[in-house]
Amino acid sequence: LKILIEPDFAFSNPTINLNKVVLPEPLLPVKA
């Protein structure tokens, strides 16, 4: 979901992209 919402961020940081999928809770508040 986060990847679709923020494609630029995901593409810019593939490593972060994986983290968002594995740990969406800690990154949700940071991005939100």
N, CA, C and O atoms as CSV, one atom per row, in Angstrom:
chain,resi,resn,atom,element,x,y,z
A,1,LEU,N,N,0.839,-1.196,0.000
A,1,LEU,CA,C,0.000,0.000,0.000
A,1,LEU,C,C,0.874,1.246,0.000
A,1,LEU,O,O,0.657,2.158,-0.797
A,2,LYS,N,N,1.862,1.287,0.893
A,2,LYS,CA,C,2.741,2.451,0.972
A,2,LYS,C,C,3.476,2.660,-0.340
A,2,LYS,O,O,3.726,3.790,-0.760
A,3,ILE,N,N,3.819,1.538,-0.985
A,3,ILE,CA,C,4.564,1.625,-2.248
A,3,ILE,C,C,3.711,2.317,-3.305
A,3,ILE,O,O,4.202,3.146,-4.071
A,4,LEU,N,N,2.434,1.969,-3.336
A,4,LEU,CA,C,1.542,2.554,-4.332
A,4,LEU,C,C,1.268,4.016,-4.003
A,4,LEU,O,O,1.131,4.849,-4.899
A,5,ILE,N,N,1.191,4.315,-2.720
A,5,ILE,CA,C,0.903,5.690,-2.291
A,5,ILE,C,C,2.108,6.586,-2.568
A,5,ILE,O,O,1.964,7.738,-2.978
A,6,GLU,N,N,3.304,6.032,-2.335
A,6,GLU,CA,C,4.505,6.836,-2.534
A,6,GLU,C,C,5.475,6.115,-3.463
A,6,GLU,O,O,6.488,5.590,-3.001
A,7,PRO,N,N,5.188,6.078,-4.757
A,7,PRO,CA,C,6.023,5.372,-5.725
A,7,PRO,C,C,7.391,6.012,-5.859
A,7,PRO,O,O,8.397,5.316,-5.998
A,8,ASP,N,N,7.434,7.333,-5.817
A,8,ASP,CA,C,8.708,8.041,-5.957
A,8,ASP,C,C,9.659,7.645,-4.834
A,8,ASP,O,O,10.829,7.339,-5.067
A,9,PHE,N,N,9.140,7.659,-3.625
A,9,PHE,CA,C,9.965,7.340,-2.463
A,9,PHE,C,C,10.466,5.899,-2.543
A,9,PHE,O,O,11.620,5.609,-2.226
A,10,ALA,N,N,9.581,5.007,-2.970
A,10,ALA,CA,C,9.933,3.595,-3.067
A,10,ALA,C,C,11.024,3.382,-4.111
A,10,ALA,O,O,11.998,2.667,-3.876
A,11,PHE,N,N,10.839,4.023,-5.280
A,11,PHE,CA,C,11.814,3.863,-6.356
A,11,PHE,C,C,13.144,4.509,-5.984
A,11,PHE,O,O,14.208,4.006,-6.344
A,12,SER,N,N,13.076,5.617,-5.266
A,12,SER,CA,C,14.297,6.325,-4.876
A,12,SER,C,C,15.089,5.497,-3.871
A,12,SER,O,O,16.320,5.479,-3.899
A,13,ASN,N,N,14.372,4.811,-2.984
A,13,ASN,CA,C,15.043,4.023,-1.951
A,13,ASN,C,C,14.467,2.612,-1.898
A,13,ASN,O,O,13.552,2.349,-1.119
A,14,PRO,N,N,14.993,1.699,-2.720
A,14,PRO,CA,C,14.501,0.317,-2.749
A,14,PRO,C,C,14.644,-0.364,-1.396
A,14,PRO,O,O,13.822,-1.202,-1.024
A,15,THR,N,N,15.697,0.000,-0.657
A,15,THR,CA,C,15.913,-0.589,0.664
A,15,THR,C,C,14.795,-0.171,1.604
A,15,THR,O,O,14.261,-0.992,2.351
A,16,ILE,N,N,14.450,1.086,1.566
A,16,ILE,CA,C,13.365,1.601,2.406
A,16,ILE,C,C,12.062,0.910,2.011
A,16,ILE,O,O,11.223,0.588,2.853
A,17,ASN,N,N,11.921,0.694,0.712
A,17,ASN,CA,C,10.717,0.056,0.176
A,17,ASN,C,C,10.499,-1.284,0.880
A,17,ASN,O,O,9.384,-1.582,1.308
A,18,LEU,N,N,11.547,-2.089,1.000
A,18,LEU,CA,C,11.441,-3.394,1.649
A,18,LEU,C,C,11.077,-3.216,3.116
A,18,LEU,O,O,10.265,-3.965,3.659
A,19,ASN,N,N,11.682,-2.221,3.753
A,19,ASN,CA,C,11.406,-1.973,5.169
A,19,ASN,C,C,9.943,-1.626,5.380
A,19,ASN,O,O,9.327,-2.053,6.357
A,20,LYS,N,N,9.390,-0.846,4.456
A,20,LYS,CA,C,7.991,-0.448,4.578
A,20,LYS,C,C,7.081,-1.668,4.540
A,20,LYS,O,O,6.056,-1.708,5.220
A,21,VAL,N,N,7.463,-2.666,3.740
A,21,VAL,CA,C,6.640,-3.870,3.619
A,21,VAL,C,C,6.800,-4.743,4.861
A,21,VAL,O,O,5.830,-5.319,5.354
A,22,VAL,N,N,8.031,-4.835,5.361
A,22,VAL,CA,C,8.305,-5.672,6.526
A,22,VAL,C,C,7.809,-5.006,7.808
A,22,VAL,O,O,7.193,-5.649,8.658
A,23,LEU,N,N,8.089,-3.703,7.932
A,23,LEU,CA,C,7.683,-2.982,9.137
A,23,LEU,C,C,6.898,-1.733,8.769
A,23,LEU,O,O,7.437,-0.627,8.808
A,24,PRO,N,N,5.633,-1.898,8.414
A,24,PRO,CA,C,4.809,-0.762,8.004
A,24,PRO,C,C,4.402,0.122,9.187
A,24,PRO,O,O,4.155,1.316,9.015
A,25,GLU,N,N,4.333,-0.462,10.379
A,25,GLU,CA,C,3.884,0.289,11.556
A,25,GLU,C,C,4.834,1.435,11.921
A,25,GLU,O,O,4.387,2.574,12.054
A,26,PRO,N,N,6.133,1.159,12.085
A,26,PRO,CA,C,7.080,2.216,12.479
A,26,PRO,C,C,7.268,3.263,11.396
A,26,PRO,O,O,7.560,4.420,11.697
A,27,LEU,N,N,7.105,2.869,10.133
A,27,LEU,CA,C,7.314,3.806,9.036
A,27,LEU,C,C,6.039,4.566,8.697
A,27,LEU,O,O,6.091,5.658,8.131
A,28,LEU,N,N,4.902,3.988,9.043
A,28,LEU,CA,C,3.632,4.661,8.762
A,28,LEU,C,C,3.578,6.043,9.408
A,28,LEU,O,O,3.299,7.020,8.713
A,29,PRO,N,N,3.830,6.160,10.694
A,29,PRO,CA,C,3.773,7.471,11.359
A,29,PRO,C,C,4.829,8.421,10.828
A,29,PRO,O,O,4.605,9.630,10.764
A,30,VAL,N,N,5.970,7.888,10.449
A,30,VAL,CA,C,7.059,8.729,9.954
A,30,VAL,C,C,6.669,9.362,8.628
A,30,VAL,O,O,6.888,10.552,8.404
A,31,LYS,N,N,6.077,8.535,7.736
A,31,LYS,CA,C,5.698,9.049,6.428
A,31,LYS,C,C,4.403,9.850,6.527
A,31,LYS,O,O,4.227,10.843,5.821
A,32,ALA,N,N,3.509,9.424,7.392
A,32,ALA,CA,C,2.225,10.113,7.534
A,32,ALA,C,C,2.447,11.428,8.276
A,32,ALA,O,O,1.495,12.175,8.508
